[in-house]
Structures are given as structure tokens and as C-alpha cells.
Amino acid sequence: MAMTDDKAGATAAIAATLAGLRNSRLATITRVVTIKTLQLLGGILAWELLVRGLDVDPRIVPGPAAVLESLWALTVSGILIGAIWITLQETVIGFAIGAILGIALAVILSEIPVLKAILQPYIVALQAVPKVAVAPLFLIWFGFGMESKIALVISILFFPVLVNTMAGLDSTSEEQMELMKAYRATRWQTLLRVKAYVALPFVFAAFEVSLVLALTAAVVAELLGSGTLVGLGTLIKIYDARMNSAGIFAVLIVLSVLGVALHAVVVAASRHFLSWSRPV
């Protein structure tokens, strides 16, 4: 009977400890969110006061009220949702294709050192070319539709993924390789069971940077030529022609939020797939 009481007491103590940890974590999150919200509101208030106090021309720097009004008008009209969808498609499709191509070529070059030695100078040369400079060529080759935007996105994120993946694959230690040889593992088994796990943190590090770059590339491509598609970059171009700074600021805010959301998705995926690499 005494043993049963001890177990019940221990269980209650553990439950109380876990509840305390949850409450403490919730309080910390609430405090951080409150502080960040107050900082944001304070920044918006200071922005409005400076614009009004210095009597700044709204065509140069609009006040937050004008920006929010423009953002609300875009949202109500439905134009903003359509533009976000177009830019998001260009970003995600280009990111997926570029990531697959980069990882695939990195694996091939890692497994065939002779081919890597042959192609390395060309890879470096192509990586050094400013991708925005070749954007007009993509417009000529693929037209003003979504294909040219996707092509620019692929060209920008392909090399970071390729280089990071190769670095990850090449960082496999000699001890790990010798162990796989001792178990008589094939090259395919070594790649899947050792090299892939070693390279995975490098790949996600490239994804964190590349996905935001992909969004930037899609917007730049839209600025250069969008045809009948109206993405976020196209909206910036339209507002620029009208000298509507409030509209430009509104689109920039949307792009910032979208970039943060895409980065958060990659971070969440990284935490899920790399949970085994975090210290217990």
C-alpha cells in the first residue's frame, strides 16, 4: 500500500513539474509576442509622426496610414491574392526544380571525381555570372510567361544548393567510409545511409537562404517583363509608373511577410527532418 502511495505521489509530482514547464513556456512566449508587438506599434507610430512632423511628400515616403489604406484596397479588390498566387507559384516551382537539379548534380559529381574535376571550372564560371544580367535572355528564350520567371529562379538557387550539397557529401569522415567498407556496403548503400545524413544539414542550410532568394528572383523577373501575368513584381512596376509610393510600400510589406513565412516553413522542415542531429 505504501509503495502504491509513493508511485502516486511521484506521478503527481511529475505531472505538476510538466504543467509548470508548460506554463513557464507559455508565459515566455506571451511576453516575447507582447514585446515584439509593442516594438512594431512603436515603430509605426514613430514613422507616422516623422512623416507628418517633417511634412514629407507622400510621393517620396508615404505615411503608414496611406500604406495600410493601399494594402486594404488591394486586398478587398482581390488583386493582391491573385498576385501573391502568381509569384508564389513561380517561387515554389522554380525552387523545387532548382533544388532537385542541384542535389542530383552534386550527388553525381561527388560519386564521380573525374567528372567533378572536369566540370568544376565551368561551375565556378557560371556561378560568377550575375543572374539578373541573363534575365533578358530568359525572356527571349521562354517568353513573358511564367516559364521565364521560373528559369531565373532556378538559375539563382541552383548553385547554392549544388555547392552546399557537394560540401556536405564531401564532409563524410574517413572513419565512416571505412566502417561502411568493413560491412561491405555498396556505393548506393553508403550514399543513402551515411553520406545523405551527413549532407542533410548542409542542404537545409542552403534551402534557408535559397528560398528567400527564389522569391527575390521571381519579383525581379516580373519587374523586367511580366506579360499578362500580374504578380507582386508587376504591381510594383505599375505603382512605380503611377508614382504611387504607398502602393509600392504595401507590396513590399506583403513580400516581407511572404518571405518570413517561406523561411519559417524551411526552418520547420529542417527541425523535423534533422531532429536526430540535435543534442538530447
C-alpha positions in Angstrom: 0.0 0.0 0.0 2.9 2.4 0.9 4.5 1.6 -2.4 1.3 2.5 -4.3 1.1 5.8 -2.5 4.7 6.5 -3.4 4.1 5.8 -7.0 1.0 8.0 -7.0 3.0 10.8 -5.3 5.8 10.6 -7.8 3.3 10.6 -10.7 1.6 13.7 -9.3 5.0 15.4 -8.8 6.0 14.7 -12.4 2.6 16.0 -13.7 3.0 19.2 -11.6 6.5 19.7 -13.0 5.4 19.3 -16.6 2.5 21.6 -16.0 4.9 24.2 -14.5 7.2 23.9 -17.5 4.3 24.4 -20.0 3.0 27.4 -18.1 6.5 28.9 -18.0 7.0 28.3 -21.7 3.6 29.9 -22.4 4.4 32.9 -20.3 7.7 33.3 -22.1 6.1 33.2 -25.5 3.4 35.6 -24.4 6.0 38.0 -23.1 8.1 37.9 -26.3 5.0 38.4 -28.5 3.9 41.3 -26.4 7.3 43.0 -26.6 7.6 42.4 -30.4 4.0 43.8 -30.9 4.8 46.9 -28.8 8.0 47.4 -30.8 6.2 47.2 -34.1 3.5 49.6 -32.9 6.1 52.0 -31.6 7.9 51.9 -35.0 4.7 52.6 -36.9 3.9 55.5 -34.6 7.4 57.0 -35.0 7.1 56.6 -38.8 3.8 58.4 -38.9 5.0 61.2 -36.6 8.2 61.8 -38.6 6.3 61.9 -41.9 3.8 64.4 -40.5 6.3 66.4 -38.5 8.8 66.8 -41.4 6.0 67.3 -43.9 7.5 64.7 -46.2 6.0 64.5 -49.7 3.8 61.3 -49.8 5.2 60.5 -53.3 8.6 60.1 -51.7 7.8 58.5 -48.3 4.1 57.8 -47.5 2.8 57.5 -44.0 1.7 54.2 -42.5 -2.0 55.2 -42.8 -1.7 55.7 -46.5 0.2 52.4 -46.9 -2.4 50.5 -44.9 -5.2 52.1 -46.9 -3.5 51.0 -50.1 -3.0 47.5 -48.7 -6.6 47.2 -47.7 -7.8 48.4 -51.2 -5.6 45.8 -52.8 -6.9 43.1 -50.5 -10.6 44.0 -51.0 -10.3 44.1 -54.8 -8.8 40.6 -54.9 -5.8 41.8 -56.9 -3.4 41.1 -54.1 -4.4 37.4 -53.6 -4.0 36.8 -57.3 -0.6 38.5 -57.4 0.6 36.5 -54.4 -0.6 33.3 -56.0 1.3 34.0 -59.3 4.6 35.0 -57.5 4.3 32.1 -55.1 3.9 29.6 -58.0 7.0 31.0 -59.7 8.9 30.8 -56.5 7.9 27.3 -55.3 8.1 25.7 -58.8 11.5 27.2 -59.5 12.7 26.3 -56.0 11.6 22.7 -56.4 13.2 22.2 -59.8 16.4 24.1 -58.9 16.8 22.1 -55.7 16.3 18.7 -57.4 18.8 19.6 -60.1 21.3 20.9 -57.7 21.1 17.9 -55.4 21.2 15.5 -58.3 24.3 17.0 -59.9 26.0 17.3 -56.5 25.5 13.5 -56.0 26.8 12.7 -59.4 29.9 14.9 -59.1 30.6 13.5 -55.6 30.4 9.9 -56.8 32.5 10.6 -60.0 35.6 12.6 -59.0 36.9 12.8 -62.6 33.7 14.4 -63.8 33.8 16.8 -60.9 37.4 17.8 -61.8 36.3 18.4 -65.4 33.1 20.5 -64.6 34.4 22.4 -61.6 35.9 25.3 -63.5 32.7 25.7 -65.6 30.5 25.6 -62.5 32.6 28.4 -60.9 32.5 30.4 -64.1 28.7 30.1 -64.4 28.2 30.9 -60.7 30.2 34.1 -61.1 27.8 35.4 -63.8 25.3 37.9 -62.4 22.0 36.1 -62.9 20.0 39.3 -63.3 22.2 40.0 -66.3 20.9 36.9 -68.1 17.3 37.6 -67.2 16.7 39.3 -70.6 17.9 36.1 -72.3 15.4 34.1 -70.4 12.7 36.5 -71.6 13.8 35.9 -75.2 14.1 32.2 -74.9 11.0 31.4 -72.8 8.8 34.5 -73.5 7.0 36.8 -71.0 5.0 34.0 -69.3 5.7 32.1 -66.1 8.4 30.0 -67.7 11.0 32.8 -67.9 10.4 33.7 -64.2 10.9 30.1 -63.2 14.0 29.8 -65.2 15.6 32.8 -63.4 14.6 31.4 -60.0 16.3 28.1 -61.0 19.4 29.8 -62.1 19.8 31.8 -58.9 19.2 29.0 -56.3 20.8 26.1 -58.3 24.3 27.0 -57.4 23.9 27.5 -53.6 22.2 24.1 -53.4 24.8 22.4 -55.6 27.8 23.8 -53.7 26.3 23.2 -50.2 25.3 19.6 -51.1 28.7 18.8 -52.5 30.3 20.2 -49.4 28.1 18.1 -47.2 28.7 14.9 -49.2 32.5 15.5 -49.2 32.5 16.1 -45.4 31.9 12.4 -44.7 34.7 11.3 -42.5 37.2 8.6 -43.4 36.1 6.6 -40.3 32.6 6.4 -41.6 33.7 5.3 -45.0 36.0 2.7 -43.6 33.2 1.4 -41.4 30.9 1.0 -44.5 33.7 -0.8 -46.3 34.1 -3.2 -43.4 30.4 -4.0 -43.6 30.8 -4.5 -47.4 28.3 -1.8 -48.2 27.7 -0.9 -51.8 28.2 2.7 -53.0 24.5 3.2 -53.1 24.1 2.0 -49.5 26.9 4.2 -48.4 25.3 7.2 -50.2 21.9 6.6 -48.6 22.9 5.5 -45.1 25.9 7.7 -44.5 26.6 10.5 -47.0 22.9 11.6 -47.2 22.6 12.0 -43.5 25.9 13.9 -43.3 24.9 16.2 -46.2 21.3 16.9 -45.0 22.2 19.8 -42.6 24.2 21.4 -45.4 21.2 21.0 -47.8 18.7 22.6 -45.4 21.2 25.5 -44.7 21.2 26.1 -48.5 17.4 25.9 -48.6 17.0 28.6 -45.8 19.0 31.1 -48.0 17.8 29.9 -51.4 14.1 30.1 -50.8 14.2 33.8 -50.0 16.5 34.3 -52.9 14.0 32.5 -55.1 11.2 34.9 -54.0 13.5 37.8 -54.9 14.3 36.3 -58.3 10.7 35.9 -59.1 9.9 39.5 -58.3 12.9 40.8 -60.3 11.8 38.7 -63.3 8.3 40.2 -63.0 9.8 43.7 -62.9 11.7 43.0 -66.1 8.7 41.7 -68.0 5.5 40.0 -66.9 3.3 39.8 -70.0 -0.3 39.2 -69.0 0.6 37.7 -65.6 0.2 40.1 -62.6 2.5 39.1 -59.8 3.8 41.2 -56.9 6.7 42.5 -59.0 4.2 43.6 -61.7 2.2 45.5 -59.1 5.4 47.3 -58.0 6.1 48.2 -61.7 2.5 49.5 -62.1 2.7 51.6 -58.9 6.1 52.9 -59.9 4.7 54.2 -63.2 1.9 56.0 -61.3 4.4 57.3 -58.7 2.2 55.6 -56.1 4.7 55.1 -53.3 2.0 53.9 -50.8 1.2 51.1 -53.2 4.8 50.1 -53.5 5.3 50.1 -49.8 2.2 48.0 -49.4 3.5 45.4 -51.8 6.9 45.4 -50.1 5.2 44.7 -46.8 3.4 41.7 -48.4 6.7 40.5 -49.8 8.4 40.8 -46.4 5.6 38.8 -44.7 5.7 36.2 -47.5 9.5 35.8 -47.2 9.3 35.3 -43.5 6.5 32.7 -43.9 8.6 30.8 -46.5 11.7 30.9 -44.3 9.6 29.6 -41.4 8.4 26.7 -43.5 12.0 25.7 -44.3 13.0 26.1 -40.6 10.1 23.9 -39.5 11.0 21.2 -42.1 14.6 21.4 -41.0 13.7 20.8 -37.4 11.6 17.9 -38.3 14.0 16.1 -40.7 17.1 17.0 -38.6 15.6 16.1 -35.2 18.1 13.3 -35.0 21.1 15.7 -35.2 20.0 17.9 -32.2 21.6 17.1 -28.8 19.2 15.5 -26.3 
